[in-house]
Amino acid sequence: MSSDPLKAAKTCELHVHIGGCYTVDDLIHLAGPHADQIDWSIYIESYQDAFDIQPEPAAWIRRAASGDEAAIRSIHEHYVYTEADGADFARFMAKFSLALATLRHHYQIDSYDDCIARAVDGHRQQGIDYVEFRAMAPCGIENPERFIDFHHQNARVIAAACQPGFTARYVPSIPRWQPLDAYVIVRQWLTDEPDLASSVVGFDFCHFEEGHPPRTTRDFFRRFHEDEAALDGPQLEILYHVGEIYFDKSLESAMRWCHEAAELGAKRLGHCTALGLDPTVAVARQQNAHEVELVTERIDQIDYDLRLRAELEDAGVKVDVRALTSEREDLRSLAPEASVRNTYDESRLEQIRRRQDFVLAKLSQCNAVIESCPSSNMRLGSVPGAADHPVHRFLDSDVALVLGADDPGIFASPLAAEIDWVASTTSLTTQQLARRLGDPRRYACGAGA
Ligand SMILES: [Zn+2]
């Protein structure tokens, strides 16, 4: 790989979740000795619900651990998430539950450290020399001790895995439904554990975004910025998945969410498909896609358009102040849980393209970084074809951009394969792509690489 112009991009992973790192081989290794003790019910039940098939994980794992090729193929088929599974998060979670059941068992028998170490080592063996791992605790903060214990184990093992030439960092994920309360607990843990402070480099928002508008994190961001200004320690960063799966709202609102997350102070934005997928393609992905949204979203959109009117108009976006003000008055008389309908004609789609350019330019201005994850978007993000992938639009723009594998194990696609996929589908030459991407380490949290 030494002469590969894309080496810098292939050796620095900035968007990966620990739970998504486990390959079929990893699962056979980790679950093999425990096949009959692991409680597989979460996997069996969710798989049956999602696929209408009853899987037999204990038998597959037991036989696969003794080298049975047919059993190994069964695990591949019922675990690796491919485009054939459809862009269905419930199906993804069902397949993912095979890893989850395995990890939970190790957590219960006090050998979860081995699982974390395997995920970290898998990256080192790929030749990656800088990686930031994220993880969402399997429980919420109603069980604060377990919540912190989970993050503590991850941070401790990741810190211990660092060696000359290999740096790993940890970014705990904060539940979107309780951002401030969870943050306070995690921040207190960091204060209590100064030895881990250099390993924990930020906080992440992930999992379902629908139903969790960025405005619900305002109090969190306010407190976070206050703490960062007051504390004399390494600066932490916010990583924020947004604009990834957003069928429940208009395309304008989905783009606004990306912009709002950056305005609030998120450093890197995960996916932002809404900013890169052509709107004609976006609305054709599903029946009634983006046609309905909550009244509250529409009011937020009107407020946004009025607030940024001058800049939007400079970008060629029409803002009819009188019509919007009148519409807002009408909407305020409706119940917040009421919905409004959207229809998309050619002129609206063209306006949406201008808004995409506008938000991409705004992200560039505030130095926000988009993290694009090729396979993840193709398989989960409802991107219909390689040519439609938002990464191409991002490459054409000036936005700061990094590529990540997201869940390299369950997608069976390590970081280098993700970079090669972009190289093989972009119109740029490999040299041009390498220059456009540069070294992603400059976007690491705290530029700590
Ligand atoms: Zn992710």
Residues whose N, C-alpha, C, O or C-beta is under 5 A from the ligand:
A	BS01	ZN	D406
